[in-house]
Amino acid sequence: MREMTHSTTPGLTPAHAAARRSLIRVVAAVALLFSVLPQRALAHSGFPRATCVAIDQDGRALTSDDFGRLIAWDISNPNLPQLPHVVFDQKHVVGEKTYKAAYVATHGNRALTAGYDGNVLIHDLNDPHKTFPPFTGHQSKDGLREVWVAVFSPDGTQALSGANDGQILLWDVSDPQKPPREFHYPAKLNSEGPVAGLAFLPPDDKGNQRFLSTSGYGDVYLWVLDGKKEDVVKTFSHGNSRQVNAVVLLDDGATFLSGSFDKKLRMWNVNAPGELPKATFQFQQEHKDWIWRVALSPDSNFAATASEDGTVRVWDMGTKKARENLVFQAGKNGSMGVAFTKNGWLVFTLDGSQPQKLIQVVKPNL
């Protein structure tokens, strides 16, 4: 190839010629970038930040995002660049305005996404074009509630959803238009602030349904449904007023983890509310910002936290300490979602700053 010289074009000053050469180089670089990016990556148009991640029954990673969408990612070969596999048709939108999808949960061939449009959407994981009537129970006349979390019951017939103003609803997945059951905090409790985490518990010894809800003021509440009324039985207090974002139940059904704005991961005894946590996990190098999500490994021997500080950390459930060699960088804007696959791979969301890299899949040396 003949070497290019920096001669000027007649009629152009040297400064103008240099500026034109810079512009040509920029255009060429952009053209080269789009020529090498996989086309399927463009399906995730706009490259927003992913807000949550879950693993479906086929081993795909499902993400919700700032554009109100549910995305399925094929992660069967984690060594390849991550490409969107399916973008589901139904999304969180009112008129021409799109709202954030804040959470995704799965059960069998169904998924739920919770959105800032006040809706919870049901998705058929086998048919991305199929739509269902939305659950609109969180919408109100005095303002639009943001739904921050929605989870399936263990049998998949019901769902719990929580909003930014403390509202919690229990509803029928098969009939989302059926009036839901609403839960009201006793007056002595501070019920303001968002519900960012929910988890169903095994029934109590009387067969009553139970669940946990997080609080915007540093507590986790235990609810028991006795068929006549609902009640908060006890409070798991974090000892501060920082928002609790996540609760995750262990396989034993008697222990759960919580992640909070106070940057800490804690373990609790479900059957001992009102007491101090069983353990507060020790940080060798503390998260520098709040914890968004908590995930458990398939064998429940390890936990992972996704933080606003831009890191994802893996914790040993035996020692209650972080594994110093298992700190993953998700980007300066933080990671909002983390999950383990059935075969032990770790999937977490990135900060959205790199268009072709919205999730990362790694095999931690556990």
Protein Blocks (a to p, Z undefined) as FASTA:
>chain_A
ZZddfbdcehiafklmmmmmmmmmmmmmmmmmmmmpcfklmmmghiaadfbdcddfkopa
cdddfkopacdddfkbmmbccddfbdcfbdcdehjbccddfbdcdehjbccdddfkopac
dddfklmkbccdddfklpcfkbccddfbdcddfkopaccdddfkopacdddfklmmbccd
dddddfkbcfedcdfbdcdddddfkopacdddddfeopacddddehjaccdfbdcdehia
bdcfbdcddfkopaccdddfkopacdddfklghiacfbdcddfbacfbdcfbdcddfklp
accdddfkopacdddfklopacfklcccebjnbpabdcddfkopacdddehlamklmbcc
ddddZZ
